[in-house]
Amino acid sequence: MQQIKKIGLLTSGGDSPGMNACIRAVVRTAAFHNLEVIGILHGYDGLIDGEFVQMNAKSVSNIIQRGGTILKTARSPRFMTKEGMDRAYRQLSIENIDALITIGGNGTFKGADVFGKTYKVPIIGIAGTIDNDLFGTDFTIGYDTALNTVVDAVDKIRDTAESHDRLFIVEVMGKDAGLIALRSGIGTGAEAILIPESKNDIVKLFERLEKGRKDKASKIIIVAEGDDSGGAFKVAELVKQRFDNFDTRITVLGHIQRGGSPSCSDRVLASRLGFAAVEGLIEGKQGSMVGILNKEIAYTPFENAVKHIEELNPNLLRMVEILSL
Ligand code: F6P
């Protein structure tokens, strides 16, 4: 087993609240074990360009509560090419970095999988994305905070919707997964939730709008950006074509969902995963993502973490219909 002395640390893909808490945990755990940490700026792009900064216990002071990522992030098309990966590997060799910790989501781990296998670099990934769309962890860093942001925004929208007797169609993020929509929809008492994991949602929505209680002043429909209906604007158009009795408005929450101070749950999760990533590398683990399953730390090979998606519990959707009567 190769002895690790110097770890390269990067954040990649969409930022998520709690990434900084995770960076802090990695750096401090490494310091405890007398390992050096080199921060790599701008994700894989920074690895290719050698944007390296020395990190120590002090450089991660006072960041646990900050949103975003102090290491910056990027989506890197260059890292998907052989030239890009060759250059990245050369930078690692010049800097004598023996292992990598990458905090991110799907795209981050696909890249890490190919890079680690091709150049024999030990890599541990940490599940950091608001989408919660990775297999091998019950929760990803940032998901809980994003949900709270959505709930806060929709509660405010409900006030104005109720005052005007309006129907609001609110689009939330999640890429091709509907987890943010489903959970925030339950949490805000939405009248309907449209998610990619359930088909023909628009037909069901029409039925609900037809049969729904007429004495309800406001209606909130949460639409996942990846839903097959085509998003909030499309849904609003279809509702307008079919019904003439709704005063409809659209809100696309967008990147507000990725910002803000992380919730306590995200800070704890981030701390646990950062700590486990470093200790995992020391124990010889590599080529896998660290997550939490049933409250315990779990390491899942990259290829499994990105290929599968947890099935949604159909009972939850049934429950939404009953509770929003
Ligand atoms: O993966 C996180 C995420 O916020 C998705 O929910 C969304 O589809 C995507 O990133 C947006 O990416 P960008 O910020 O690059 O537009």
Boltz pocket constraint, residues with backbone or C-beta under 6 A from the ligand:
constraints:
  - pocket:
      binder: B
      contacts: [[A, 14], [A, 15], [A, 75], [A, 105], [A, 129], [A, 130], [A, 131], [A, 173], [A, 174], [A, 175], [A, 225], [A, 258]]
      max_distance: 6.0
